């Protein structure tokens, strides 16, 4: 009896592999044999990777041949997997979102390795879970104190990014840059400008 594709609860790529193996009636040994890598041990390893839902792209041709599908179909199902994982990641980020203040520096495009490593700690001030439960005036006071502390600690300038120009408050995951409130380096609400 064949298992219906829609009844299996797993990621798209893993689901596809399991259904296709089932449709072809392949055992682990038969799948490994069809993969025909340089050694049977490598073929078994690849077969196991596939059944775990992993896609070793360098073996695309062997996988497509073993499963009797085109490379195009294999790539298409892998793109579905990537889309699925991105959607899952966004859902995770939304569920775990915390309001934050983003420091806007003079030179935001520094691409050095060191800048990439330290950038997130220098540019983001995560606000506590209780922030959204505060009144508007309490939120503004909290933002002001956080900005003043951040600015003081950084002495208003950073070796990698230059001078701090202003700060941007992100209250929700969906906040677009143009919708965020802007604050000056003293923590006072600023006139909205695009940065």
TIBA-725696 format. One record per residue: x negated, y, z negated of N, C-alpha, C in turn. Coordinates in steps of 0.001 Angstrom, whole numbers, plus 500000, padded with zeros to 6 digits. Layout:
XYZXYZXYZ
...
//
This chain:
499161498815500000500000500000500000499114501251500000
499388502179500895498621503402500988499117504421499962
498173505164499384498516506203498429498812507471499213
499882508171498852500217509412499535499262510517499090
498785511286500060497835512380499824498364513334498758
499652513678498813500231514661497901500407514141496479
500299512829496261500525512266494929499261512198494081
498106512408494677496855512318493931496544513687493327
496233513711492034495946514962491324494434515183491239
493848515779492248492430516124492251492182517236493249
490960517733493262490583518789494195490808518334495632
491027519290496566491322518926497955490293518002498616
489004518284498446487990517462499111487975516043498546
487971515934497235487969514621496584489225513841496961
490349514543496966491630513920497331491549513374498761
491028514189499675490907513784501068490023512537501208
488874512557500527487943511420500601488620510147500106
489283510218498962489936509030498410491047508504499324
491839509417499862492917508997500757492344508381502026
491308509001502574490721508491503830490087507117503612
489392506927502506488807505618502181489911504578502043
490995504979501389492154504093501206492775503741502557
492952504733503414493548504505504741492712503529505572
491389503660505475490493502789506236490263501448505531
490730501343504285490572500100503514489112499785503207
488324500817502916486887500631502701486551500364501238
485698499393501021485132499168499689483923500095499556
483357500172498378482154500985498154481027500499499063
480874499181499150479821498599499981480040498937501458
481287498831501919481575499126503328481341500605503647
481717501474502706481476502904502918479975503177502988
479209502600502077477756502777502070477143502273503374
477610501125503850477106500557505104477405501490506273
478629502032506320479014502954507400478198504250507367
477804504687506185477033505933506074475653505786506707
475108504591506695473884504228507420472726505207507229
472382505478505982471220506318505717469952505474505809
468798506076505564467518505381505737467338504197504787
468016504211503649467967503055502751469370502812502200
469652501580501834470976501248501302471207501955499972
470131502159499194470263502870497909470754504301498137
470197504971499156470629506336499476472072506339499982
472440505315500733473808505211501232474791505039500082
474432504204499107475286504022497924475388505324497117
474275506011497000474268507284496265475194508294496930
475134508374498266476001509285499010477463508859498882
477724507563498948479099507060498790479655507467497425
478834507348496399479261507726495051479495509234494935
478632510015495579478813511469495570480151511836496217
480451511197497308481707511483498003482915511153497138
482900510004496478484053509622495657484184510493494410
483105511187494036483189512162492932483658513525493441
483802513660494756484256514926495332483151515891495684
481920515409495726480785516250496099480588516162497610
480096517232498197479884517247499642478448517609499977
477596516610500165476226516895500593476231517288502072
476236518563502354476416519059503719475377518553504706
474185518216504222473154517772505169473498516415505799
474487515704505236474904514411505792476267514491506475
476605515673506945477906515915507568478220514918508694
477248514689509558477457513798510704477737512366510239
476931511877509286477102510511508781478448510345508071
478842511368507303480118511311506580481276511284507576
481231512166508560482294512222509579482396510888510316
481264510326510696481280509033511396481826507916510509
481391507875509261481820506820508336483321506879508074
483875508089508041485305508258507752486157508380509016
485486508264510169486166508325511467486984509606511637
486323510727511344486922512045511533485902512933512236
486358514070512718485419514987513374484686515829512326
483520516339512712482778517237511825483619518482511540
484388518900512541485255520069512376486278519824511266
486916518649511265487897518337510219487248518262508843
486048517722508803485313517640507540485008519050507016
484564519934507904484277521314507518485547522033507082
486643521761507753487924522396507423488382522004506019
488296520721505695488713520273504367487759520820503303
486477520970503637485542521550502676485860523022502442
486289523746503477486704525145503310487935525240502404
488843524274502515489995524222501600489510524062500168
488490523225499979487914523005498650487341524305498095
486600525024498922485998526285498493487088527285498112
488125527370498925489246528263498641489926527878497330
490116526578497122490726526067495889489878526455494672
488564526269494781487672526586493667487638528087493372
487687528905494428487716530359494234488997530770493508
490121530190493922491407530485493280491369530084491814
490780528925491546490655528442490172489770529371489340
488679529838489936487757530739489246488433532074488929
489200532600489879489917533858489658490926533684488529
491648532568488533492620532296487463491913532240486113
490735531614486072489954531530484834489527532926484385
489033533726485330488577535078484997489735535933484485
490897535802485123492067536562484677492472536150483267
492483534850483015492891534344481697491909534760480606
490648534951480960489620535281479973489148536730480060
489906537547480796489509538950480994489540539718479680
488533540560479498488490541482478370488264542878478953
488995543881478449488774545244478946487307545633478766
486812546461479676485410546874479586485210548280480121
484088548844479740483660550142480250482437549870481128
482433550460482309481347550271483265480552551573483381
479263551496483145478392552675483262478025552902484720
478239554111485184477914554465486574476576555211486554
475597554605487200474237555155487212473963555903488503
472914556677488475472442557457489610472053556564490797
471402555437490537470924554533491591471552553149491419
472827552984491802473504551706491550473046550562492448
472246550830493456471898549801494438470525549174494229
469939549260493048468636548648492798468766547139492969
467951546561493856468075545129494159466922544293493619
466102544857492753464993544070492224465527542943491343
464734541892491189465130540750490364465372541183488919
464491542006488393464639542469487018465937543244486839
466271544084487824467511544862487746468720543935487741
468667542878488533469779541924488573469943541223487234
468827540885486604468860540174485318469421541059484217
468978542304484152469400543171483054470632544008483375
471032544053484634472138544910485061473431544724484302
473849543477484084475138543253483433475131543729481989
474011543609481308473969544061479913473856545580479834
473286546205480845473129547658480826474362548392481332
475095547779482244476203548471482895477572548209482270
477716547120481538479032546749481011479078546835479489
480137547455478986480422547480477548481764546776477372
481741545564476872482968544796476680483686545317475445
484966545592475590485770546069474469486435544872473800
486763544981472544487342543862471803488744543473472274
489174542280471876490512541781472219491612542710471725
491351543383470619492376544237470006492559545565470750
491679545876471693491705547170472377493071547484472977
493669546542473665494953546796474339496112546946473357
495918546526472108496971546670471097496916548039470404
495868548794470682495726550130470094496653551116470791
496978552188470102497734553259470759496819553926471777
497408554743472652496617555405473688495531556286473063
495886557037472042494886557922471407493797557108470714
494159555959470128493150555092469505492228554491470569
492809554139471719491989553616472819490978554663473267
491435555903473434490538556970473865489417557200472840
489762557116471560488754557278470506487747556128470550
488244554904470744487387553720470832486443553833472021
486971554276473165486169554458474376485096555511474124
485488556621473509484547557711473231483382557212472364
483692556483471303482651555973470402481737554978471120
482334554106471925481548553097472652480613553759473662
481121554738474387480307555441475380479157556197474704
479475556895473631478423557664472929477317556736472430
477724555578471912476727554618471415475892554080472581
476544553705473694475838553185474867474874554224475424
475354555447475537474531556521476096473324556804475197
473553556808473893472471557066472934471425555957472973
471878554703472986470956553557473026470097553604474283
470698553983475409469975554030476685469292555376476927
469405556290476003468836557637476096469265558305477404
470454557937477869471029558570479050470390558205480368
469407557329480325468693556978481556468212555536481456
467982554928482605467467553565482629466411553445483707
465351552709483403464231552525484329464698551973485683
465659551061485693466082550408486931467129551200487709
468018551885486990469173552486487660469223554007487604
468271554611486911468247556070486823469166556603485737
469607557841485926470416558560484941471862558044484939
472467557968483728473883557610483626474690558848483991
475586558715484972476391559849485431477728559934484717
478418558807484628479710558747483953480073557291483686
481247557092483109481717555749482753483124555533483310
483426554269483585484736553910484143485377552851483247
486623553058482857487345552132481990488199551177482822
488007549864482620488814548825483275489655548154482195
490969548409482222491856547840481201492402546472481595
492551546234482902493091544949483358492202544366484452
492361543083484713491583542402485753491857543025487116
493082543445487347493494543953488660493100545401488919
492555546093487913492201547504488095491295547704489300
491734548542490208490895548942491332490045550124490867
488902550307491480487987551368491074488682552730491057
489461553049492071490131554353492153491236554544491130
491700553457490488492777553546489503492255553674488078
490977553472487880490393553485486535490220554908486027
490275555050484690490006556339484084488496556545484022
488068557766484319486657558109484276486374558970483054
485189558755482470484778559486481272483381560040481493
483137561211480900481791561765481002480881561057479996
479631561455479960478652560767479110478835561071477624
479734561988477307480071562266475908481312561467475486
481905560746476431483081559937476121484397560657476297
484363561833476903485608562592477135486181562225478503
487510562168478550488195561835479811487805562859480873
487449562369482036486902563173483111487942563361484216
487764564377485028488601564537486216488221563415487164
489234562769487775488999561631488649488203562029489881
487097561337490098486311561495491322485923560113491795
485720559937493060485345558630493611483866558399493436
483506557254492828482108556847492705481997555378493003
//
